[in-house]
Amino acid sequence: MATNKISFFLVLCICVLLSSGFGKAALNPTGKKCPDPNGVDKKAACYSYCKTQGFMGGSCQGHKGNYMCKCYEGK
């Protein structure tokens, strides 16, 4: 009986882990700095850059003075 409970628990954990990543967009750092030092992508420079690279889109991510373009990957 204890073996059945352990097996059920392991299968449940695997199912949760497998389903947790689906339907979410992952961020992919590009190494391209955002044009605005405050991280506002007003002219959609990061979005356009990421679209031309084949990603779903992108935005500025980071902290003041060190914002980088990060692209969205579909899963």
C-alpha positions as CSV (number, residue, x, y, z in Angstrom):
1,M,0.0,0.0,0.0
2,A,2.9,2.4,0.8
3,T,4.4,1.7,-2.6
4,N,1.1,2.7,-4.3
5,K,1.1,6.0,-2.4
6,I,4.7,6.8,-3.3
7,S,4.0,5.9,-7.0
8,F,0.9,8.1,-7.0
9,F,2.9,11.0,-5.4
10,L,5.7,10.7,-8.0
11,V,3.3,10.7,-10.9
12,L,1.4,13.7,-9.4
13,C,4.7,15.6,-9.1
14,I,5.7,14.8,-12.6
15,C,2.3,16.0,-13.9
16,V,2.6,19.3,-12.1
17,L,6.1,19.9,-13.3
18,L,5.2,19.1,-16.9
19,S,2.1,21.3,-16.9
20,S,3.7,24.3,-15.1
21,G,5.7,25.5,-18.1
22,F,3.0,25.3,-20.9
23,G,1.3,28.4,-22.1
24,K,3.9,30.8,-20.7
25,A,6.3,33.0,-22.5
26,A,9.9,32.7,-21.4
27,L,12.3,35.6,-21.5
28,N,15.4,35.4,-23.6
29,P,18.1,38.0,-22.9
30,T,19.6,39.5,-26.1
31,G,22.5,41.5,-24.9
32,K,21.0,44.6,-26.6
33,K,20.7,47.7,-24.4
34,C,17.4,49.5,-24.2
35,P,17.5,52.9,-25.8
36,D,15.9,54.6,-22.8
37,P,17.9,54.6,-19.5
38,N,14.7,54.4,-17.5
39,G,13.6,51.2,-19.3
40,V,10.6,52.6,-21.2
41,D,10.4,51.2,-24.7
42,K,8.5,54.2,-26.1
43,K,9.4,53.6,-29.7
44,A,9.1,49.8,-29.4
45,A,12.7,49.4,-30.3
46,C,13.1,46.2,-28.3
47,Y,9.8,44.8,-29.5
48,S,10.7,45.5,-33.2
49,Y,14.2,44.1,-32.7
50,C,12.9,40.8,-31.1
51,K,10.2,40.5,-33.9
52,T,12.9,40.7,-36.6
53,Q,14.9,38.0,-34.7
54,G,11.9,35.7,-35.0
55,F,10.5,36.0,-31.4
56,M,7.0,36.7,-30.3
57,G,8.0,40.2,-29.1
58,G,10.1,41.8,-26.4
59,S,10.5,44.6,-23.8
60,C,13.0,46.3,-21.6
61,Q,13.9,44.4,-18.4
62,G,16.4,45.3,-15.7
63,H,17.1,48.2,-13.3
64,K,17.8,51.9,-13.6
65,G,20.7,52.5,-16.0
66,N,21.0,48.8,-16.9
67,Y,18.0,47.9,-19.0
68,M,18.4,45.2,-21.6
69,C,16.0,44.0,-24.3
70,K,14.6,40.6,-23.5
71,C,12.6,38.7,-26.1
72,Y,9.5,36.5,-25.5
73,E,9.8,32.9,-26.5
74,G,6.5,31.0,-26.9
75,K,6.2,27.6,-25.2
